[in-house]
């Protein structure tokens, strides 16, 4: 064994990639995968590399992929991350078998990519998303002997988009279009291009979205009824599932929920959403408030952690973001129900609000959507009122400031 501490092991593995010429973007991506593995170790109170936890990580990743929580490529990425850590742990090195498109680029393109990652005008997350698509685009330019961005014109951009359209799905093409639009805005701002080519990216891509069905209300009721609330873990799980059911909060926002986010005096929950970065205020209903209060007073472990919901086993730290999903399905399994995504609770709230006749703008506000495009899916699930929904909502947007003030 080369190194047993899992965090040190991850750092040394990343250093190995850096020493072997891997680009900073690739190293940052690997760091993301390793952090998930470290998080799982900490959830089980383990600081050292543990083969059993590595296998558990892979199994959980398979379950999440099977439940459509992320794509096949993301599933493969997480499995590969586990394999890399294991290989470095066992041998002290990694047999490099890669074909990094960035390695074929000129120093000029490499410099542009590296500068993008260190740009302070956007969040690091946004820069990295743009970087991934820029890398592929620059490699295409390089392969077509376009050695400088100064040579890029509208015809070249169109040709690349046509190339993408021939080999990508409509959904992927739409993503490429949006990321390239951001890329050229950035390149124009730093003086690498003379225009943004914004008109080139003005076309729309008709993406067919798969509508996922919500969990039936009777199933949710059965799960809540079955939870043993005499135990601390039952108090926690009941509060979490009820909170998701009645507020529609995402799993990550529930695990990030801090004690100070709950305004008991005014009966509100106020957060900044992890996914959108937007502020959101929701009413703290009596039943949700009582469930959280019961957990905090009689079930929550003694801890200085600021988070409301904690791990039931020592160390009593913040729950991992996948724990609500895992615990939700523990209770479903006890009732003989198949696995379901935790997000389906949020989907159930949105769907039932639409069916109950709640205005679509209000549904968007409650769910924290910054625009109505994300809320339209719930209209499609309302088979009773579907024919009545003949209006287009493309030009309507929810004012996020109003959400915080009025919800």
Protein Blocks (a to p, Z undefined) as FASTA:
>chain_A
ZZlblklmmmmmmmmmmmnopafklmmmmmmmmmmmmmmmmmnopabdcfklmmmmmmmm
mmmmmnopacfklmmmmmmmmmmmmmmmmnopacdddddfklmpcfklmmmmmmmmmpck
bcfklmmmmmmmmmmmmmmmmmnopabfklpcfklmmmmmmmmmmmmcfklmmmmmmmmm
mmmmmmmmnopafbeolmmmmpccdddddddddddfklmmmmmmmpcckbmklmmmmmmm
mmmmmnopafklmmmpcfklpcfknopacdddfklopacdddddfklmmmmmmmmmmmpc
cdfbfbfbdcfbdcdddddfklmmmmmmmmmmmnopacddfklmmmmmmmmmmmnopafk
lmmmmnopabfklmmmmmmmmmmlmmmmmbccklgccdfklmmmmZZ
